[in-house]
Amino acid sequence: MKTKLGLLYGGKSAEHQVSLQTAKAVIKALDLTKYEIHPIYISETGEWVRGAQLLGPVEDVKELQLKEAGQTISPVALNSELFPVPSSQKTEDKIDVVFPLLHGPNGEDGTVQGLLELMNIPYVGNGVLASSAGMDKVMMKNIYEQAGINQAKYVWYLRGDWELDAEKAYTEVEEKLGYPCFVKPANLGSSVGISKCKDRESLQKAFTLAFEYDRKIIIEENIVGREVEIGVLGNDHPECSVVGEIVPTTDFYDYQAKYEDGSTGLIIPADITEEEYEKIKTVAIQSFKALDCSGLVRADFFLTKDGEVLMNEVNTMPGFTPFSMFPMLWQESGLSYPQLIEKLVELGVERHKEKQKIKHTF
């Protein structure tokens, strides 16, 4: 029998459009002889809409923005055991596995994962803890600091503290990190709201911009080095892909370079030594386990000219767009895009089965 796969995409997030691009690419890659594709769209205002089964790829992401009258559902409708429907329809309506293709807050941050856990539905990717810690750059870096993982220096601020004493924040950044430095929203990806600052004036503008997207921001020192990334796949015994390198044509790898113009150079595999690869692989797996990740992670590093490896961040739900690094890393490693999707679904089911062994009585 075919696996009834629920694709959950969209989301109440600044990365809504990125999610639509990911969903379109995944739908195109799925083997329709193995899977029934059931789209579940979350609008930018947070409404859930379950669409009709897809029988083939979609040509335009606008087709995925479901707005059918009367199709808005409660999230609990994903599990027919919790949603009262005629018994004759239960098998038809129940989804076997959910694949969250959500990027950013309200999707990649553990919120949806917690919902799926409560309903005991198998899902692809990282669990609640890994998703939430991986989404919050401050918490992630705090955990990695505790784990002894080498990374760039950083400071962070809450909006309320900055509003009380902005001058103190700016001075601390200058004293601890200096210029240039990077200002980022703590809970957002895809380079949204990120600025490279070269002086006090640009720092002030960057704080204002970043706080538009989050109540918490992080500022990191500038690292002179190559930007390299590696894919991690698995559950308790993860494996790594080859390493890829990003060669931006802009000042840094921003949103436009990632998703729109395709101008950034992606070198796969990266021209690195075997020793450098082993260092990156070791730290990637250490980072994966430190957050108790499952399914997939793209781990991003800086590689300095003297061979030092510094953790930048992990992405617990990397994109699957035509310009995305993660699937291309695995393609080069011998795992095609359709095979990668199938492997991720298998890992999600595997992790769900393992959790069913946990006793809840004594």
C-alpha positions as CSV (number, residue, x, y, z in Angstrom):
1,M,0.0,0.0,0.0
2,K,1.1,3.6,-0.6
3,T,2.2,5.7,2.3
4,K,-0.2,8.6,2.9
5,L,2.3,11.5,3.3
6,G,1.1,14.8,4.6
7,L,3.2,17.7,3.3
8,L,2.9,20.6,5.8
9,Y,4.1,23.9,4.4
10,G,3.6,27.6,4.3
11,G,3.5,28.9,7.9
12,K,3.0,32.1,9.8
13,S,6.6,33.2,9.3
14,A,8.8,35.6,7.3
15,E,10.1,32.5,5.6
16,H,6.6,31.5,4.2
17,Q,7.7,31.9,0.6
18,V,10.8,29.8,1.1
19,S,8.6,27.0,2.5
20,L,6.4,27.2,-0.7
21,Q,9.5,26.7,-2.9
22,T,10.6,23.8,-0.7
23,A,7.2,22.1,-1.0
24,K,7.1,22.5,-4.8
25,A,10.5,20.9,-5.1
26,V,9.6,18.0,-2.8
27,I,6.4,17.3,-4.5
28,K,8.2,17.1,-7.9
29,A,10.7,14.6,-6.4
30,L,8.2,12.2,-4.7
31,D,7.6,8.8,-6.2
32,L,3.8,8.6,-6.8
33,T,4.0,4.8,-7.0
34,K,5.0,4.8,-3.3
35,Y,3.3,7.9,-1.8
36,E,-0.1,9.6,-1.7
37,I,0.6,13.3,-1.4
38,H,-1.8,15.2,0.8
39,P,-1.1,18.9,1.0
40,I,-1.6,20.8,4.2
41,Y,-1.2,24.5,3.9
42,I,-0.7,27.0,6.7
43,S,-1.5,30.5,5.6
44,E,0.5,33.6,6.6
45,T,-2.2,34.4,9.1
46,G,-2.1,30.9,10.6
47,E,-5.1,29.2,9.1
48,W,-4.7,25.4,8.3
49,V,-6.1,24.2,5.0
50,R,-6.0,20.6,3.9
51,G,-6.2,20.2,0.1
52,A,-7.2,17.4,-2.2
53,Q,-4.6,14.6,-2.9
54,L,-2.1,15.7,-5.4
55,L,-1.7,13.5,-8.5
56,G,1.4,15.2,-9.9
57,P,3.8,18.1,-9.6
58,V,2.6,21.7,-9.4
59,E,3.8,24.3,-11.9
60,D,3.5,27.4,-9.8
61,V,3.8,27.9,-6.0
62,K,0.6,29.9,-6.2
63,E,-1.2,26.5,-6.7
64,L,0.0,25.5,-3.2
65,Q,-1.6,28.5,-1.5
66,L,-4.9,26.7,-0.8
67,K,-7.9,28.9,-0.2
68,E,-10.8,26.6,-0.9
69,A,-13.9,27.7,0.9
70,G,-14.8,25.3,3.7
71,Q,-11.5,23.5,3.7
72,T,-10.0,25.3,6.7
73,I,-9.4,22.6,9.4
74,S,-8.3,22.3,13.0
75,P,-4.8,20.9,13.2
76,V,-6.2,17.9,15.1
77,A,-8.0,16.9,11.9
78,L,-4.7,15.5,10.8
79,N,-5.4,12.5,13.0
80,S,-8.8,10.9,12.3
81,E,-8.6,9.2,15.7
82,L,-9.0,12.6,17.3
83,F,-11.3,14.1,14.8
84,P,-14.9,12.7,14.7
85,V,-15.6,11.4,11.2
86,P,-17.7,8.4,10.0
87,S,-15.8,5.2,10.6
88,S,-16.0,4.4,6.9
89,Q,-13.8,7.4,6.2
90,K,-11.2,7.0,8.9
91,T,-8.7,4.9,7.0
92,E,-9.0,7.2,4.0
93,D,-8.5,10.4,6.0
94,K,-5.8,9.4,8.4
95,I,-2.3,10.4,7.3
96,D,0.6,7.9,7.9
97,V,3.5,10.4,8.1
98,V,3.7,14.2,8.2
99,F,6.6,15.9,6.5
100,P,6.9,19.5,7.9
101,L,8.4,21.6,5.2
102,L,8.2,24.7,7.4
103,H,11.0,27.2,7.8
104,G,11.4,29.7,10.6
105,P,9.1,30.4,13.6
106,N,5.8,28.6,14.1
107,G,7.1,25.5,12.2
108,E,10.8,24.9,12.4
109,D,11.0,25.9,16.1
110,G,9.4,22.9,17.8
111,T,5.8,24.3,17.9
112,V,4.4,22.0,15.1
113,Q,6.6,19.1,16.3
114,G,5.1,19.4,19.8
115,L,1.6,19.3,18.2
116,L,2.5,16.1,16.2
117,E,4.0,14.5,19.3
118,L,0.7,15.2,21.3
119,M,-1.3,13.5,18.5
120,N,1.3,10.7,18.3
121,I,1.7,11.1,14.5
122,P,5.0,10.1,12.9
123,Y,6.8,13.0,11.3
124,V,10.0,13.7,9.4
125,G,12.9,15.6,10.9
126,N,13.9,16.9,14.3
127,G,11.9,16.7,17.5
128,V,10.8,19.5,19.8
129,L,14.1,20.1,21.7
130,A,16.4,20.0,18.7
131,S,14.0,22.2,16.6
132,S,13.5,24.8,19.3
133,A,17.2,25.0,20.3
134,G,18.3,24.9,16.7
135,M,15.9,27.7,15.8
136,D,17.1,30.0,18.6
137,K,20.7,30.9,17.7
138,V,21.4,32.1,21.3
139,M,20.3,28.9,22.9
140,M,22.1,26.8,20.2
141,K,25.4,28.7,20.8
142,N,25.0,28.4,24.6
143,I,24.6,24.7,24.3
144,Y,27.5,24.4,21.9
145,E,29.7,26.5,24.3
146,Q,28.8,24.1,27.1
147,A,29.7,21.2,24.8
148,G,33.1,22.6,24.0
149,I,32.4,23.2,20.4
150,N,34.7,26.0,18.9
151,Q,32.7,28.9,17.5
152,A,32.7,32.7,16.9
153,K,32.4,35.1,19.8
154,Y,28.9,36.5,20.3
155,V,26.7,38.6,22.5
156,W,22.9,38.9,22.6
157,Y,20.1,41.3,23.6
158,L,16.4,41.4,24.3
159,R,14.4,44.2,22.7
160,G,13.3,45.5,26.1
161,D,16.9,45.8,27.4
162,W,18.0,47.6,24.2
163,E,15.1,50.0,24.5
164,L,16.1,50.9,28.0
165,D,19.8,51.5,27.2
166,A,20.8,51.2,23.5
167,E,24.1,53.0,24.1
168,K,25.2,50.3,26.6
169,A,24.4,47.6,24.0
170,Y,26.3,49.3,21.2
171,T,29.3,49.9,23.4
172,E,29.4,46.3,24.6
173,V,29.4,45.1,20.9
174,E,32.3,47.4,20.1
175,E,34.3,46.3,23.1
176,K,33.7,42.6,22.9
177,L,33.4,42.0,19.1
178,G,34.5,45.1,17.2
179,Y,33.9,45.7,13.6
180,P,32.9,44.3,11.2
181,C,30.3,42.2,13.0
182,F,27.0,40.5,12.1
183,V,23.6,41.3,13.6
184,K,20.9,38.7,13.3
185,P,17.4,37.9,14.7
186,A,17.8,35.0,17.1
187,N,14.9,33.0,15.8
188,L,14.9,33.4,12.0
189,G,16.8,31.8,9.1
190,S,17.3,32.3,5.4
191,S,19.4,35.4,6.1
192,V,16.2,37.4,6.8
193,G,16.9,40.5,8.9
194,I,20.7,40.0,8.9
195,S,23.2,42.9,8.5
196,K,26.9,43.3,8.3
197,C,28.0,46.3,10.3
198,K,31.2,48.3,9.8
199,D,30.6,51.2,12.1
200,R,28.3,52.6,14.8
201,E,25.8,54.0,12.3
202,S,25.3,50.7,10.5
203,L,25.2,48.9,13.9
204,Q,22.3,51.1,15.1
205,K,20.4,50.5,11.8
206,A,21.1,46.7,12.1
207,F,19.7,46.5,15.6
208,T,16.5,48.3,14.5
209,L,16.1,45.9,11.5
210,A,16.7,42.7,13.5
211,F,14.3,43.7,16.2
212,E,11.6,44.0,13.6
213,Y,11.8,40.2,13.2
214,D,12.4,39.0,16.8
215,R,12.4,40.1,20.4
216,K,15.9,38.7,20.8
217,I,18.9,39.3,18.6
218,I,22.5,38.0,18.4
219,I,25.6,39.7,17.3
220,E,28.6,37.7,16.1
221,E,32.2,38.6,15.4
222,N,33.4,38.5,11.8
223,I,35.4,35.4,11.0
224,V,37.8,35.5,8.1
225,G,37.5,32.1,6.5
226,R,35.8,30.0,3.9
227,E,32.1,29.2,4.4
228,V,31.6,25.4,4.2
229,E,28.6,23.2,4.9
230,I,28.0,19.5,5.4
231,G,24.8,17.5,5.5
232,V,24.0,15.1,8.4
233,L,21.5,12.4,8.0
234,G,20.2,9.8,10.5
235,N,19.0,9.3,14.0
236,D,21.2,7.9,16.7
237,H,23.9,6.9,14.3
238,P,24.1,9.8,11.8
239,E,26.2,9.9,8.6
240,C,27.7,12.9,6.8
241,S,27.8,14.0,3.2
242,V,30.6,15.5,1.3
243,V,31.5,19.1,2.2
244,G,30.3,22.0,0.1
245,E,31.7,25.6,-0.1
246,I,29.7,28.8,-0.5
247,V,31.4,31.5,-2.6
248,P,29.2,34.6,-2.3
249,T,29.4,37.4,-4.9
250,T,27.8,39.8,-2.5
251,D,29.2,41.0,0.8
252,F,27.7,38.0,2.5
253,Y,25.3,35.1,1.7
254,D,22.0,37.0,1.9
255,Y,18.4,36.1,1.1
256,Q,18.5,37.2,-2.5
257,A,21.6,35.2,-3.2
258,K,20.1,32.1,-1.6
259,Y,16.7,32.0,-3.2
260,E,16.4,34.4,-6.0
261,D,19.3,35.2,-8.3
262,G,21.3,32.0,-8.0
263,S,24.5,34.1,-8.3
264,T,26.3,32.6,-5.4
265,G,28.9,29.9,-6.3
266,L,28.4,26.5,-4.7
267,I,31.4,24.3,-4.9
268,I,30.6,20.6,-4.3
269,P,32.7,18.9,-3.2
270,A,34.8,21.6,-1.6
271,D,38.5,21.7,-2.2
272,I,39.7,20.6,1.2
273,T,42.1,18.1,2.6
274,E,41.1,14.8,4.1
275,E,42.2,16.1,7.5
276,E,39.9,19.1,7.2
277,Y,37.0,16.9,6.1
278,E,37.5,14.7,9.1
279,K,37.5,17.7,11.5
280,I,34.3,19.1,9.9
281,K,32.6,15.7,10.0
282,T,33.5,15.1,13.6
283,V,32.2,18.5,14.8
284,A,29.1,18.1,12.7
285,I,28.2,14.8,14.3
286,Q,29.1,16.2,17.8
287,S,26.8,19.2,17.1
288,F,24.0,16.9,15.8
289,K,24.1,14.9,19.0
290,A,24.5,17.9,21.4
291,L,21.1,19.0,20.3
292,D,19.7,15.5,20.2
293,C,18.8,15.9,16.5
294,S,17.0,13.4,14.3
295,G,16.5,13.0,10.6
296,L,18.5,15.8,9.1
297,V,20.7,18.8,9.7
298,R,22.8,21.1,7.6
299,A,25.8,22.1,9.7
300,D,27.6,25.4,8.7
301,F,31.2,26.1,9.5
302,F,34.0,28.6,8.9
303,L,37.3,27.1,7.8
304,T,40.2,29.4,8.4
305,K,43.4,29.5,6.3
306,D,45.3,27.6,9.1
307,G,42.7,24.8,9.1
308,E,40.8,25.8,12.2
309,V,37.1,24.7,12.1
310,L,34.6,27.0,13.8
311,M,30.9,26.2,14.1
312,N,28.6,28.8,12.6
313,E,25.2,27.2,13.1
314,V,23.0,24.2,12.3
315,N,19.8,24.3,10.3
316,T,17.3,21.7,11.4
317,M,15.1,22.2,8.3
318,P,17.3,23.2,5.4
319,G,15.5,24.2,2.2
320,F,15.0,21.9,-0.8
321,T,14.9,24.7,-3.5
322,P,16.9,24.4,-6.7
323,F,19.6,26.7,-5.1
324,S,19.7,24.7,-1.8
325,M,23.0,23.1,-0.6
326,F,21.6,20.2,1.4
327,P,20.1,18.0,-1.4
328,M,23.1,18.8,-3.6
329,L,25.5,17.6,-1.0
330,W,23.7,14.3,-0.8
331,Q,23.5,14.1,-4.6
332,E,27.2,14.3,-4.7
333,S,27.5,11.7,-2.0
334,G,25.5,9.2,-4.0
335,L,21.9,9.8,-2.7
336,S,19.6,11.3,-5.3
337,Y,16.9,13.8,-4.4
338,P,14.0,11.2,-4.5
339,Q,16.1,8.8,-2.5
340,L,16.9,11.5,0.1
341,I,13.2,12.2,0.5
342,E,12.4,8.5,0.9
343,K,15.3,8.1,3.4
344,L,14.0,11.0,5.5
345,V,10.5,9.5,5.7
346,E,12.0,6.2,6.8
347,L,14.0,7.9,9.5
348,G,10.8,9.7,10.7
349,V,8.9,6.4,11.0
350,E,11.9,4.8,12.7
351,R,12.1,7.5,15.3
352,H,8.4,7.3,16.0
353,K,8.5,3.5,16.4
354,E,11.4,3.9,18.9
355,K,9.4,6.4,21.0
356,Q,6.5,3.9,21.2
357,K,8.8,1.7,23.4
358,I,8.8,4.3,26.2
359,K,6.7,3.3,29.2
360,H,4.1,5.8,30.4
361,T,3.0,3.8,33.5
362,F,4.7,2.3,36.5
